[in-house]
Amino acid sequence: MEAVQTYRWTREAFEKLAEVGLIEPDARLELVDGEILQKMSPQSSRHAAAIRRIEETLRSVFPLDRYDVRVQLPLALGPYSEPEPDVAVVEGTLDDYVEAHPSTAVLVVEVADASLQFDRTRKAALYARAGIPDYWIVNLLDGVLEVHRQPEGDTYRERLVLPSQERVRPLARPEVEIAVAELLP
């Protein structure tokens, strides 16, 4: 019996599929560790509202002349991964990313309901490996913010769970406090 091998997609091949029209423009796909994954399910109104709240809050905290707050746009995290986090804050301005997607971020935020386990495991490992220093999960199921910091290998050494009445300071802007309640719908 022959062993079955799976094909591991590269970012370049994944992007080419979209360029030549083999991936529908509105398909909710992302590349994680060489696998093309369909995003879990259509966004609920709570999920969408959370993304908008996070976007507005982070835009008020991160100056436009130094940071770009990106919503559901690709991050080029190595040759085999191109996730589209719900919100990512990258250094530079939007003009810096005309020719290529950013390859890192100072903060990545995922909004989780049905995707909670995936965001805690596969996404956390991916972002840790990429050295993303600040990874937040807005956990809609429990109404809390999960903060992951100090990436080391496939994990984060620090994990905080903050209820809505707490405040958080982004590592890239430690002088700023954000009320967790501002991030929740």
Secondary structure, 3 states (H helix, E strand, C coil): CCCCCCCCCCHHHHHHHHHCCCCCCCCCEEEECCEEEECCCCCCHHHHHHHHHHHHHHHHHCCCCCEEEEECCCCCCCCCCECCCCEEEEECCHHHHCCCCCCCCCEEEEEECCCHHHHHHHHHHHHHHCCCCEEEEEECCCCEEEEEEEEECCEEEEEEEEECCCEECCCCCCCCCEEHHHHCC
